[in-house]
Amino acid sequence: MIKEVEERTGKNGFSSVVAEALEEWLAAQKLREVVAADRKAFGPVSAEALRRAEQEW
């Protein structure tokens, strides 16, 4: 996998690809923490709330 990334980005581009992937991973982890805290504080989203949200989209 490393070799394939280096072929696409060059050796100097590899670290920027890794940094970008880690930023995305960290953002996803933070989002999961926010969602978990919300569920703990307010409970799961009701079917009615989901239905209303889907209608808004």
PQR file with spaces between the fields and no chain letter, atoms N, CA, C, O and H, PARSE charges and radii, in Angstrom:
ATOM       1  N    MET     1       0.826   -1.180    0.000 -0.4000 1.5000
ATOM       2  CA   MET     1       0.000    0.000    0.000 -0.0000 2.0000
ATOM       3  C    MET     1       0.876    1.251    0.000  0.5500 1.7000
ATOM       4  O    MET     1       0.575    2.202   -0.721 -0.5500 1.4000
ATOM       5  N    ILE     2       1.945    1.275    0.785 -0.4000 1.5000
ATOM       6  CA   ILE     2       2.839    2.435    0.834 -0.0000 2.0000
ATOM       7  C    ILE     2       3.431    2.700   -0.539  0.5500 1.7000
ATOM       8  O    ILE     2       3.490    3.842   -0.996 -0.5500 1.4000
ATOM       9  H    ILE     2       2.189    0.502    1.371  0.4000 1.0000
ATOM      10  N    LYS     3       3.867    1.638   -1.183 -0.4000 1.5000
ATOM      11  CA   LYS     3       4.472    1.777   -2.511 -0.0000 2.0000
ATOM      12  C    LYS     3       3.467    2.377   -3.503  0.5500 1.7000
ATOM      13  O    LYS     3       3.828    3.227   -4.317 -0.5500 1.4000
ATOM      14  H    LYS     3       3.820    0.711   -0.812  0.4000 1.0000
ATOM      15  N    GLU     4       2.232    1.941   -3.433 -0.4000 1.5000
ATOM      16  CA   GLU     4       1.202    2.448   -4.342 -0.0000 2.0000
ATOM      17  C    GLU     4       0.946    3.937   -4.105  0.5500 1.7000
ATOM      18  O    GLU     4       0.788    4.696   -5.060 -0.5500 1.4000
ATOM      19  H    GLU     4       1.939    1.250   -2.772  0.4000 1.0000
ATOM      20  N    VAL     5       0.906    4.353   -2.854 -0.4000 1.5000
ATOM      21  CA   VAL     5       0.716    5.778   -2.544 -0.0000 2.0000
ATOM      22  C    VAL     5       1.902    6.573   -3.063  0.5500 1.7000
ATOM      23  O    VAL     5       1.721    7.623   -3.680 -0.5500 1.4000
ATOM      24  H    VAL     5       1.035    3.736   -2.078  0.4000 1.0000
ATOM      25  N    GLU     6       3.128    6.081   -2.818 -0.4000 1.5000
ATOM      26  CA   GLU     6       4.320    6.779   -3.291 -0.0000 2.0000
ATOM      27  C    GLU     6       4.353    6.884   -4.812  0.5500 1.7000
ATOM      28  O    GLU     6       4.821    7.887   -5.353 -0.5500 1.4000
ATOM      29  H    GLU     6       3.275    5.228   -2.318  0.4000 1.0000
ATOM      30  N    GLU     7       3.864    5.867   -5.502 -0.4000 1.5000
ATOM      31  CA   GLU     7       3.808    5.915   -6.965 -0.0000 2.0000
ATOM      32  C    GLU     7       2.883    7.027   -7.443  0.5500 1.7000
ATOM      33  O    GLU     7       3.121    7.631   -8.488 -0.5500 1.4000
ATOM      34  H    GLU     7       3.484    5.053   -5.062  0.4000 1.0000
ATOM      35  N    ARG     8       1.839    7.294   -6.686 -0.4000 1.5000
ATOM      36  CA   ARG     8       0.876    8.318   -7.082 -0.0000 2.0000
ATOM      37  C    ARG     8       1.284    9.717   -6.624  0.5500 1.7000
ATOM      38  O    ARG     8       0.949   10.703   -7.280 -0.5500 1.4000
ATOM      39  H    ARG     8       1.646    6.804   -5.837  0.4000 1.0000
ATOM      40  N    THR     9       1.995    9.811   -5.517 -0.4000 1.5000
ATOM      41  CA   THR     9       2.287   11.128   -4.929 -0.0000 2.0000
ATOM      42  C    THR     9       3.764   11.489   -4.925  0.5500 1.7000
ATOM      43  O    THR     9       4.114   12.653   -4.730 -0.5500 1.4000
ATOM      44  H    THR     9       2.267    9.010   -4.984  0.4000 1.0000
ATOM      45  N    GLY    10       4.622   10.524   -5.134 -0.4000 1.5000
ATOM      46  CA   GLY    10       6.049   10.735   -4.946 -0.0000 2.0000
ATOM      47  C    GLY    10       6.367   10.564   -3.465  0.5500 1.7000
ATOM      48  O    GLY    10       5.467   10.620   -2.627 -0.5500 1.4000
ATOM      49  H    GLY    10       4.338    9.578   -5.292  0.4000 1.0000
ATOM      50  N    LYS    11       7.615   10.360   -3.144 -0.4000 1.5000
ATOM      51  CA   LYS    11       7.985   10.102   -1.753 -0.0000 2.0000
ATOM      52  C    LYS    11       7.640   11.279   -0.856  0.5500 1.7000
ATOM      53  O    LYS    11       7.238   11.074    0.290 -0.5500 1.4000
ATOM      54  H    LYS    11       8.346   10.315   -3.825  0.4000 1.0000
ATOM      55  N    ASN    12       7.784   12.498   -1.341 -0.4000 1.5000
ATOM      56  CA   ASN    12       7.484   13.675   -0.518 -0.0000 2.0000
ATOM      57  C    ASN    12       5.983   13.842   -0.276  0.5500 1.7000
ATOM      58  O    ASN    12       5.584   14.439    0.724 -0.5500 1.4000
ATOM      59  H    ASN    12       8.110   12.664   -2.272  0.4000 1.0000
ATOM      60  N    GLY    13       5.162   13.331   -1.164 -0.4000 1.5000
ATOM      61  CA   GLY    13       3.719   13.468   -1.006 -0.0000 2.0000
ATOM      62  C    GLY    13       3.120   12.481   -0.022  0.5500 1.7000
ATOM      63  O    GLY    13       1.998   12.670    0.448 -0.5500 1.4000
ATOM      64  H    GLY    13       5.486   12.846   -1.976  0.4000 1.0000
ATOM      65  N    PHE    14       3.865   11.424    0.292 -0.4000 1.5000
ATOM      66  CA   PHE    14       3.333   10.384    1.166 -0.0000 2.0000
ATOM      67  C    PHE    14       2.944   10.940    2.529  0.5500 1.7000
ATOM      68  O    PHE    14       1.865   10.627    3.032 -0.5500 1.4000
ATOM      69  H    PHE    14       4.776   11.269   -0.090  0.4000 1.0000
ATOM      70  N    SER    15       3.790   11.749    3.130 -0.4000 1.5000
ATOM      71  CA   SER    15       3.489   12.267    4.468 -0.0000 2.0000
ATOM      72  C    SER    15       2.270   13.182    4.450  0.5500 1.7000
ATOM      73  O    SER    15       1.513   13.209    5.421 -0.5500 1.4000
ATOM      74  H    SER    15       4.667   12.003    2.721  0.4000 1.0000
ATOM      75  N    SER    16       2.064   13.929    3.375 -0.4000 1.5000
ATOM      76  CA   SER    16       0.870   14.781    3.319 -0.0000 2.0000
ATOM      77  C    SER    16      -0.396   13.948    3.175  0.5500 1.7000
ATOM      78  O    SER    16      -1.448   14.313    3.700 -0.5500 1.4000
ATOM      79  H    SER    16       2.679   13.907    2.587  0.4000 1.0000
ATOM      80  N    VAL    17      -0.294   12.828    2.463 -0.4000 1.5000
ATOM      81  CA   VAL    17      -1.445   11.922    2.348 -0.0000 2.0000
ATOM      82  C    VAL    17      -1.775   11.332    3.710  0.5500 1.7000
ATOM      83  O    VAL    17      -2.945   11.246    4.085 -0.5500 1.4000
ATOM      84  H    VAL    17       0.561   12.532    2.037  0.4000 1.0000
ATOM      85  N    VAL    18      -0.753   10.924    4.450 -0.4000 1.5000
ATOM      86  CA   VAL    18      -0.965   10.352    5.784 -0.0000 2.0000
ATOM      87  C    VAL    18      -1.558   11.410    6.709  0.5500 1.7000
ATOM      88  O    VAL    18      -2.485   11.120    7.465 -0.5500 1.4000
ATOM      89  H    VAL    18       0.197   10.994    4.146  0.4000 1.0000
ATOM      90  N    ALA    19      -1.034   12.631    6.657 -0.4000 1.5000
ATOM      91  CA   ALA    19      -1.550   13.706    7.512 -0.0000 2.0000
ATOM      92  C    ALA    19      -3.013   13.992    7.195  0.5500 1.7000
ATOM      93  O    ALA    19      -3.818   14.179    8.108 -0.5500 1.4000
ATOM      94  H    ALA    19      -0.281   12.867    6.043  0.4000 1.0000
ATOM      95  N    GLU    20      -3.361   14.028    5.922 -0.4000 1.5000
ATOM      96  CA   GLU    20      -4.750   14.269    5.529 -0.0000 2.0000
ATOM      97  C    GLU    20      -5.662   13.148    6.011  0.5500 1.7000
ATOM      98  O    GLU    20      -6.764   13.406    6.494 -0.5500 1.4000
ATOM      99  H    GLU    20      -2.707   13.876    5.180  0.4000 1.0000
ATOM     100  N    ALA    21      -5.208   11.914    5.882 -0.4000 1.5000
ATOM     101  CA   ALA    21      -6.008   10.774    6.342 -0.0000 2.0000
ATOM     102  C    ALA    21      -6.219   10.834    7.852  0.5500 1.7000
ATOM     103  O    ALA    21      -7.311   10.545    8.342 -0.5500 1.4000
ATOM     104  H    ALA    21      -4.313   11.705    5.489  0.4000 1.0000
ATOM     105  N    LEU    22      -5.172   11.210    8.588 -0.4000 1.5000
ATOM     106  CA   LEU    22      -5.307   11.315   10.040 -0.0000 2.0000
ATOM     107  C    LEU    22      -6.246   12.443   10.441  0.5500 1.7000
ATOM     108  O    LEU    22      -6.999   12.305   11.405 -0.5500 1.4000
ATOM     109  H    LEU    22      -4.285   11.445    8.190  0.4000 1.0000
ATOM     110  N    GLU    23      -6.212   13.549    9.720 -0.4000 1.5000
ATOM     111  CA   GLU    23      -7.145   14.647    9.998 -0.0000 2.0000
ATOM     112  C    GLU    23      -8.586   14.199    9.804  0.5500 1.7000
ATOM     113  O    GLU    23      -9.455   14.505   10.620 -0.5500 1.4000
ATOM     114  H    GLU    23      -5.600   13.661    8.936  0.4000 1.0000
ATOM     115  N    GLU    24      -8.834   13.471    8.717 -0.4000 1.5000
ATOM     116  CA   GLU    24     -10.185   12.972    8.456 -0.0000 2.0000
ATOM     117  C    GLU    24     -10.614   11.967    9.525  0.5500 1.7000
ATOM     118  O    GLU    24     -11.758   11.991    9.978 -0.5500 1.4000
ATOM     119  H    GLU    24      -8.128   13.223    8.053  0.4000 1.0000
ATOM     120  N    TRP    25      -9.700   11.086    9.927 -0.4000 1.5000
ATOM     121  CA   TRP    25     -10.004   10.107   10.961 -0.0000 2.0000
ATOM     122  C    TRP    25     -10.326   10.798   12.278  0.5500 1.7000
ATOM     123  O    TRP    25     -11.292   10.437   12.950 -0.5500 1.4000
ATOM     124  H    TRP    25      -8.770   11.066    9.559  0.4000 1.0000
ATOM     125  N    LEU    26      -9.520   11.795   12.651 -0.4000 1.5000
ATOM     126  CA   LEU    26      -9.741   12.518   13.901 -0.0000 2.0000
ATOM     127  C    LEU    26     -11.074   13.261   13.881  0.5500 1.7000
ATOM     128  O    LEU    26     -11.795   13.264   14.879 -0.5500 1.4000
ATOM     129  H    LEU    26      -8.735   12.089   12.104  0.4000 1.0000
ATOM     130  N    ALA    27     -11.405   13.885   12.764 -0.4000 1.5000
ATOM     131  CA   ALA    27     -12.684   14.582   12.647 -0.0000 2.0000
ATOM     132  C    ALA    27     -13.850   13.603   12.806  0.5500 1.7000
ATOM     133  O    ALA    27     -14.845   13.920   13.457 -0.5500 1.4000
ATOM     134  H    ALA    27     -10.819   13.883   11.953  0.4000 1.0000
ATOM     135  N    ALA    28     -13.724   12.417   12.214 -0.4000 1.5000
ATOM     136  CA   ALA    28     -14.780   11.403   12.338 -0.0000 2.0000
ATOM     137  C    ALA    28     -14.905   10.928   13.779  0.5500 1.7000
ATOM     138  O    ALA    28     -16.015   10.731   14.274 -0.5500 1.4000
ATOM     139  H    ALA    28     -12.915   12.159   11.686  0.4000 1.0000
ATOM     140  N    GLN    29     -13.774   10.744   14.455 -0.4000 1.5000
ATOM     141  CA   GLN    29     -13.810   10.327   15.863 -0.0000 2.0000
ATOM     142  C    GLN    29     -14.502   11.383   16.722  0.5500 1.7000
ATOM     143  O    GLN    29     -15.317   11.051   17.583 -0.5500 1.4000
ATOM     144  H    GLN    29     -12.872   10.904   14.053  0.4000 1.0000
ATOM     145  N    LYS    30     -14.181   12.639   16.489 -0.4000 1.5000
ATOM     146  CA   LYS    30     -14.806   13.726   17.253 -0.0000 2.0000
ATOM     147  C    LYS    30     -16.313   13.762   16.999  0.5500 1.7000
ATOM     148  O    LYS    30     -17.100   13.976   17.921 -0.5500 1.4000
ATOM     149  H    LYS    30     -13.519   12.909   15.789  0.4000 1.0000
ATOM     150  N    LEU    31     -16.703   13.554   15.754 -0.4000 1.5000
ATOM     151  CA   LEU    31     -18.131   13.536   15.433 -0.0000 2.0000
ATOM     152  C    LEU    31     -18.834   12.389   16.145  0.5500 1.7000
ATOM     153  O    LEU    31     -19.940   12.563   16.657 -0.5500 1.4000
ATOM     154  H    LEU    31     -16.064   13.380   15.005  0.4000 1.0000
ATOM     155  N    ARG    32     -18.198   11.211   16.182 -0.4000 1.5000
ATOM     156  CA   ARG    32     -18.783   10.070   16.904 -0.0000 2.0000
ATOM     157  C    ARG    32     -18.956   10.394   18.387  0.5500 1.7000
ATOM     158  O    ARG    32     -19.958   10.017   18.994 -0.5500 1.4000
ATOM     159  H    ARG    32     -17.300   11.070   15.766  0.4000 1.0000
ATOM     160  N    GLU    33     -17.983   11.088   18.967 -0.4000 1.5000
ATOM     161  CA   GLU    33     -18.075   11.475   20.378 -0.0000 2.0000
ATOM     162  C    GLU    33     -19.231   12.435   20.614  0.5500 1.7000
ATOM     163  O    GLU    33     -19.940   12.314   21.613 -0.5500 1.4000
ATOM     164  H    GLU    33     -17.169   11.395   18.474  0.4000 1.0000
ATOM     165  N    VAL    34     -19.430   13.385   19.711 -0.4000 1.5000
ATOM     166  CA   VAL    34     -20.534   14.336   19.835 -0.0000 2.0000
ATOM     167  C    VAL    34     -21.874   13.612   19.734  0.5500 1.7000
ATOM     168  O    VAL    34     -22.791   13.873   20.513 -0.5500 1.4000
ATOM     169  H    VAL    34     -18.854   13.483   18.900  0.4000 1.0000
ATOM     170  N    VAL    35     -21.978   12.707   18.774 -0.4000 1.5000
ATOM     171  CA   VAL    35     -23.222   11.946   18.601 -0.0000 2.0000
ATOM     172  C    VAL    35     -23.491   11.085   19.827  0.5500 1.7000
ATOM     173  O    VAL    35     -24.627   11.018   20.297 -0.5500 1.4000
ATOM     174  H    VAL    35     -21.234   12.495   18.142  0.4000 1.0000
ATOM     175  N    ALA    36     -22.468   10.429   20.347 -0.4000 1.5000
ATOM     176  CA   ALA    36     -22.642    9.588   21.535 -0.0000 2.0000
ATOM     177  C    ALA    36     -23.075   10.417   22.737  0.5500 1.7000
ATOM     178  O    ALA    36     -23.946    9.994   23.498 -0.5500 1.4000
ATOM     179  H    ALA    36     -21.545   10.483   19.964  0.4000 1.0000
ATOM     180  N    ALA    37     -22.479   11.588   22.917 -0.4000 1.5000
ATOM     181  CA   ALA    37     -22.863   12.456   24.030 -0.0000 2.0000
ATOM     182  C    ALA    37     -24.300   12.933   23.876  0.5500 1.7000
ATOM     183  O    ALA    37     -25.044   13.006   24.854 -0.5500 1.4000
ATOM     184  H    ALA    37     -21.772   11.932   22.299  0.4000 1.0000
ATOM     185  N    ASP    38     -24.690   13.257   22.648 -0.4000 1.5000
ATOM     186  CA   ASP    38     -26.064   13.690   22.396 -0.0000 2.0000
ATOM     187  C    ASP    38     -27.055   12.570   22.705  0.5500 1.7000
ATOM     188  O    ASP    38     -28.084   12.806   23.337 -0.5500 1.4000
ATOM     189  H    ASP    38     -24.086   13.198   21.853  0.4000 1.0000
ATOM     190  N    ARG    39     -26.747   11.361   22.263 -0.4000 1.5000
ATOM     191  CA   ARG    39     -27.636   10.226   22.539 -0.0000 2.0000
ATOM     192  C    ARG    39     -27.735    9.956   24.037  0.5500 1.7000
ATOM     193  O    ARG    39     -28.802    9.615   24.547 -0.5500 1.4000
ATOM     194  H    ARG    39     -25.911   11.169   21.750  0.4000 1.0000
ATOM     195  N    LYS    40     -26.606   10.113   24.739 -0.4000 1.5000
ATOM     196  CA   LYS    40     -26.617    9.894   26.180 -0.0000 2.0000
ATOM     197  C    LYS    40     -27.475   10.945   26.875  0.5500 1.7000
ATOM     198  O    LYS    40     -28.210   10.632   27.811 -0.5500 1.4000
ATOM     199  H    LYS    40     -25.739   10.390   24.324  0.4000 1.0000
ATOM     200  N    ALA    41     -27.382   12.187   26.419 -0.4000 1.5000
ATOM     201  CA   ALA    41     -28.117   13.281   27.044 -0.0000 2.0000
ATOM     202  C    ALA    41     -29.593   13.290   26.669  0.5500 1.7000
ATOM     203  O    ALA    41     -30.442   13.601   27.504 -0.5500 1.4000
ATOM     204  H    ALA    41     -26.785   12.442   25.658  0.4000 1.0000
ATOM     205  N    PHE    42     -29.907   12.950   25.412 -0.4000 1.5000
ATOM     206  CA   PHE    42     -31.276   13.119   24.931 -0.0000 2.0000
ATOM     207  C    PHE    42     -31.945   11.834   24.459  0.5500 1.7000
ATOM     208  O    PHE    42     -33.132   11.843   24.131 -0.5500 1.4000
ATOM     209  H    PHE    42     -29.217   12.697   24.734  0.4000 1.0000
ATOM     210  N    GLY    43     -31.207   10.736   24.421 -0.4000 1.5000
ATOM     211  CA   GLY    43     -31.778    9.489   23.935 -0.0000 2.0000
ATOM     212  C    GLY    43     -31.699    9.404   22.424  0.5500 1.7000
ATOM     213  O    GLY    43     -31.276   10.350   21.760 -0.5500 1.4000
ATOM     214  H    GLY    43     -30.243   10.729   24.687  0.4000 1.0000
ATOM     215  N    PRO    44     -32.106    8.275   21.890 -0.5600 1.5000
ATOM     216  CA   PRO    44     -32.042    8.098   20.428  0.2800 2.0000
ATOM     217  C    PRO    44     -33.056    8.996   19.720  0.5500 1.7000
ATOM     218  O    PRO    44     -34.027    9.460   20.317 -0.5500 1.4000
ATOM     219  N    VAL    45     -32.808    9.222   18.463 -0.4000 1.5000
ATOM     220  CA   VAL    45     -33.723   10.022   17.646 -0.0000 2.0000
ATOM     221  C    VAL    45     -34.975    9.192   17.395  0.5500 1.7000
ATOM     222  O    VAL    45     -34.893    8.025   17.013 -0.5500 1.4000
ATOM     223  H    VAL    45     -32.019    8.846   17.978  0.4000 1.0000
ATOM     224  N    SER    46     -36.121    9.799   17.610 -0.4000 1.5000
ATOM     225  CA   SER    46     -37.377    9.078   17.423 -0.0000 2.0000
ATOM     226  C    SER    46     -37.671    8.879   15.941  0.5500 1.7000
ATOM     227  O    SER    46     -37.159    9.607   15.090 -0.5500 1.4000
ATOM     228  H    SER    46     -36.188   10.747   17.920  0.4000 1.0000
ATOM     229  N    ALA    47     -38.492    7.898   15.651 -0.4000 1.5000
ATOM     230  CA   ALA    47     -38.899    7.633   14.275 -0.0000 2.0000
ATOM     231  C    ALA    47     -39.615    8.844   13.688  0.5500 1.7000
ATOM     232  O    ALA    47     -39.447    9.157   12.510 -0.5500 1.4000
ATOM     233  H    ALA    47     -38.908    7.307   16.342  0.4000 1.0000
ATOM     234  N    GLU    48     -40.410    9.521   14.505 -0.4000 1.5000
ATOM     235  CA   GLU    48     -41.122   10.712   14.035 -0.0000 2.0000
ATOM     236  C    GLU    48     -40.149   11.836   13.673  0.5500 1.7000
ATOM     237  O    GLU    48     -40.328   12.503   12.655 -0.5500 1.4000
ATOM     238  H    GLU    48     -40.546    9.266   15.463  0.4000 1.0000
ATOM     239  N    ALA    49     -39.138   12.046   14.487 -0.4000 1.5000
ATOM     240  CA   ALA    49     -38.148   13.080   14.194 -0.0000 2.0000
ATOM     241  C    ALA    49     -37.377   12.739   12.913  0.5500 1.7000
ATOM     242  O    ALA    49     -37.089   13.622   12.105 -0.5500 1.4000
ATOM     243  H    ALA    49     -38.993   11.504   15.315  0.4000 1.0000
ATOM     244  N    LEU    50     -37.048   11.467   12.732 -0.4000 1.5000
ATOM     245  CA   LEU    50     -36.386   11.053   11.500 -0.0000 2.0000
ATOM     246  C    LEU    50     -37.270   11.299   10.286  0.5500 1.7000
ATOM     247  O    LEU    50     -36.801   11.780    9.254 -0.5500 1.4000
ATOM     248  H    LEU    50     -37.282   10.750   13.389  0.4000 1.0000
ATOM     249  N    ARG    51     -38.547   10.967   10.414 -0.4000 1.5000
ATOM     250  CA   ARG    51     -39.481   11.166    9.310 -0.0000 2.0000
ATOM     251  C    ARG    51     -39.560   12.642    8.941  0.5500 1.7000
ATOM     252  O    ARG    51     -39.530   12.986    7.759 -0.5500 1.4000
ATOM     253  H    ARG    51     -38.927   10.577   11.253  0.4000 1.0000
ATOM     254  N    ARG    52     -39.662   13.522    9.943 -0.4000 1.5000
ATOM     255  CA   ARG    52     -39.737   14.968    9.687 -0.0000 2.0000
ATOM     256  C    ARG    52     -38.456   15.482    9.033  0.5500 1.7000
ATOM     257  O    ARG    52     -38.502   16.300    8.114 -0.5500 1.4000
ATOM     258  H    ARG    52     -39.686   13.243   10.903  0.4000 1.0000
ATOM     259  N    ALA    53     -37.311   14.990    9.518 -0.4000 1.5000
ATOM     260  CA   ALA    53     -36.035   15.411    8.933 -0.0000 2.0000
ATOM     261  C    ALA    53     -35.913   14.980    7.481  0.5500 1.7000
ATOM     262  O    ALA    53     -35.423   15.733    6.640 -0.5500 1.4000
ATOM     263  H    ALA    53     -37.274   14.325   10.264  0.4000 1.0000
ATOM     264  N    GLU    54     -36.361   13.764    7.192 -0.4000 1.5000
ATOM     265  CA   GLU    54     -36.320   13.276    5.817 -0.0000 2.0000
ATOM     266  C    GLU    54     -37.218   14.104    4.909  0.5500 1.7000
ATOM     267  O    GLU    54     -36.884   14.336    3.747 -0.5500 1.4000
ATOM     268  H    GLU    54     -36.759   13.153    7.876  0.4000 1.0000
ATOM     269  N    GLN    55     -38.359   14.551    5.432 -0.4000 1.5000
ATOM     270  CA   GLN    55     -39.257   15.389    4.639 -0.0000 2.0000
ATOM     271  C    GLN    55     -38.608   16.741    4.321  0.5500 1.7000
ATOM     272  O    GLN    55     -38.812   17.293    3.240 -0.5500 1.4000
ATOM     273  H    GLN    55     -38.631   14.363    6.376  0.4000 1.0000
ATOM     274  N    GLU    56     -37.823   17.269    5.270 -0.4000 1.5000
ATOM     275  CA   GLU    56     -37.161   18.554    5.061 -0.0000 2.0000
ATOM     276  C    GLU    56     -36.121   18.468    3.952  0.5500 1.7000
ATOM     277  O    GLU    56     -35.902   19.436    3.223 -0.5500 1.4000
ATOM     278  H    GLU    56     -37.657   16.820    6.148  0.4000 1.0000
ATOM     279  N    TRP    57     -35.472   17.291    3.824 -0.4000 1.5000
ATOM     280  CA   TRP    57     -34.445   17.114    2.797 -0.0000 2.0000
ATOM     281  C    TRP    57     -35.110   17.051    1.459  0.5500 1.7000
ATOM     282  O    TRP    57     -34.434   16.905    0.440 -0.5500 1.4000
ATOM     283  H    TRP    57     -35.650   16.505    4.416  0.4000 1.0000
